């Protein structure tokens, strides 16, 4: 299960299918050095996503991995 507290790099490593979705959402942190220590929530917030948008993205990511 993917949570907002998951490290970006861990998410991509464990669930590679999430990379395309995140890129489509304007989240290009996949290759960024911060992906090794920043959480999904931190990264999404830094890209201007609201709490509601973050919750939706996390739900969508979990649908992708099922």
C-alpha positions in Angstrom: 0.0 0.0 0.0 1.2 3.5 -0.9 0.9 6.2 1.7 1.7 9.9 1.7 4.6 9.2 4.0 6.3 6.8 1.6 9.6 8.0 0.2 9.3 8.9 -3.5 12.2 6.6 -4.6 10.8 3.7 -2.6 7.4 4.1 -4.3 8.9 4.1 -7.7 11.2 1.2 -6.9 8.5 -1.0 -5.4 5.8 0.0 -7.9 7.4 1.1 -11.2 3.9 1.4 -12.8 3.3 4.6 -10.7 6.0 6.5 -12.5 4.0 7.3 -15.6 1.0 8.5 -13.5 3.2 10.8 -11.4 4.8 12.2 -14.5 1.4 12.9 -16.0 0.5 14.8 -12.8 3.4 17.1 -13.3 5.5 15.4 -10.6 8.9 15.0 -12.2 10.8 14.2 -9.0 11.3 10.7 -10.1 14.9 11.3 -11.2 15.6 14.1 -8.7 18.1 13.7 -5.9 15.3 14.5 -3.4 13.5 11.3 -4.4 15.8 9.4 -2.1 14.6 11.2 1.1 11.5 13.2 0.4 8.0 11.7 1.0 5.3 11.8 -1.6 3.4 14.3 0.4 6.4 16.6 0.7 7.1 16.4 -3.0 3.5 16.9 -4.0 3.2 19.9 -1.7 6.4 21.4 -3.1 4.7 21.1 -6.5 1.7 23.1 -5.3 -0.8 20.2 -4.7 -3.4 20.8 -2.1 -4.2 18.3 0.7 -7.3 17.1 -1.3 -5.3 16.7 -4.4 -2.6 14.7 -2.5 -5.3 12.4 -1.1 -6.7 11.8 -4.6 -3.3 11.1 -6.0 -2.5 8.6 -3.3 -5.8 6.8 -3.9 -5.2 6.7 -7.6 -1.7 5.3 -7.0 -3.1 2.5 -4.9 -5.7 1.7 -7.6 -2.8 1.4 -10.0 -0.9 -1.2 -8.0 -3.9 -3.5 -7.3 
